[in-house]
Amino acid sequence: MVDLAPQVPRPESVVIVLLSAIGDVVHGMPIATSLRRAWPDTRIHWVIQPVGHGLVAPHPAVDEFHLFDRKAGLKGFADLRRQLGGRRFDLAIGLQVYLKAGLIMGMLPADRKLGFDRARARDLNWLFSSERIPPHKPQHVEDQYFEFLDYLGVPVAREWEFAFSESEREKRDRFFEPIDAPALAVVLRTTRPGKNWPLERYARVLEIAQMDLGLQPVLIGSRAPAEAAAAAELLQLTRARPINALENDLRRLAWILDGADYALSPDTGPLHVAVALGTPTVSLYGYTDPKRVGPYRRFSELVIDRYTRPGEVTPSMEFRPGNMELITVDEVAAKLEQAVRSYGD
């Protein structure tokens, strides 16, 4: 066992503040697991938004989730306060640097409030922490979260526990049972248009995937209007016959990615779900920096990076519009072929 810090007892209760987005929530899953391994008797709480909660709710390391509804405005803060029901925490860990997360840290009754160093805490977020992790050069978001564990003396457990139920595993098996080819899960759209790759290029790639590589494309994502429209347009553009599996159910998306043989995605939450589940993923980057938000320690050879300029080695938060247009059909097809060659049966 490890100590929290010299002369400081292990906490009886810890609350993690990590609200969104899905990729960040996925990156936060090993934090809860690591805390549980180091402090098995500590009660672990997590303040999270409803969408992220829908994905990670069965996490075996978390004793209690507290939902914060950002869309409810001030009422969301009042509702969260009621959920907390007068609890007091020994330690609060603030893993996000935005004002709303800072306000939640500020309202939490906690003896210690640990946040990012002042240079990285935007929107005055640093004002709401009583302790801060040391400054650090830019690195991958996952490694930034692990800095909190290092500060606390907690060994890192690089494990993502999706805890699929027996019912979910049965649904997964039934979904894939009629598919007689290796499945390629495909994400078409993100919430940031700058991250999207042109649909007509997806259309050609899916033809290559199905007709040349023998894969069965499966479209995944939500039924949000933009995603549903993109799927409908794609079906008109391609000679491939993808399965349209769009649905407003993140757990379903996760078990489809768990059962898929490969994935193809731009930088968005499902990409990080796929990588965490160990599904070989061809990743498309141009708008955001894969050195900061790319697949974490897996499948880096399958990343197409049109973000990084010659000589750049430091991860960047800068957005670079237009760079996704630089990714060609041939490049993506070559990465898919490499994935099949490297990870196929």
Stockholm file with secondary structure:
# STOCKHOLM 1.0

chainA/1-345         MVDLAPQVPRPESVVIVLLSAIGDVVHGMPIATSLRRAWPDTRIHWVIQPVGHGLVAPHPAVDEFHLFDRKAGLKGFADLRRQLGGRRFDLAIGLQVYLKAGLIMGMLPADRKLGFDRARARDLNWLFSSERIPPHKPQHVEDQYFEFLDYLGVPVAREWEFAFSESEREKRDRFFEPIDAPALAVVLRTTRPGKNWPLERYARVLEIAQMDLGLQPVLIGSRAPAEAAAAAELLQLTRARPINALENDLRRLAWILDGADYALSPDTGPLHVAVALGTPTVSLYGYTDPKRVGPYRRFSELVIDRYTRPGEVTPSMEFRPGNMELITVDEVAAKLEQAVRSYGD
#=GR chainA/1-345 SS CCCSBTTBCCCSEEEEECCCCHHHHHHHHHHHHHHHHHCTTSEEEEEECHHHHHHHTTCTTCSEEEECCGGGTHHHHHHHHHHHTTCCEEEEEECCCSHHHHHHHHHSCEEEEEECCTTTCCTTGGGGCSEECCCCCCCCHHHHHHHHHHHHTCCCCCCCCCCCCHHHHHHHHHHHTTCCSCEEEEECCCSSGGGCCCHHHHHHHHHHHHHTSCCEEEEESCCCHHHHHHHHHHHHHCSSCCEECCCSCHHHHHHHHHHCSEEEEESSHHHHHHHHTTCCEEEEESSSCHHHHSCSSSCGGGEEECSCCTTCCSCCCCCCTTGGGGCCHHHHHHHHHHHHHHHCC
#=GC SS_cons         CCCSBTTBCCCSEEEEECCCCHHHHHHHHHHHHHHHHHCTTSEEEEEECHHHHHHHTTCTTCSEEEECCGGGTHHHHHHHHHHHTTCCEEEEEECCCSHHHHHHHHHSCEEEEEECCTTTCCTTGGGGCSEECCCCCCCCHHHHHHHHHHHHTCCCCCCCCCCCCHHHHHHHHHHHTTCCSCEEEEECCCSSGGGCCCHHHHHHHHHHHHHTSCCEEEEESCCCHHHHHHHHHHHHHCSSCCEECCCSCHHHHHHHHHHCSEEEEESSHHHHHHHHTTCCEEEEESSSCHHHHSCSSSCGGGEEECSCCTTCCSCCCCCCTTGGGGCCHHHHHHHHHHHHHHHCC
//
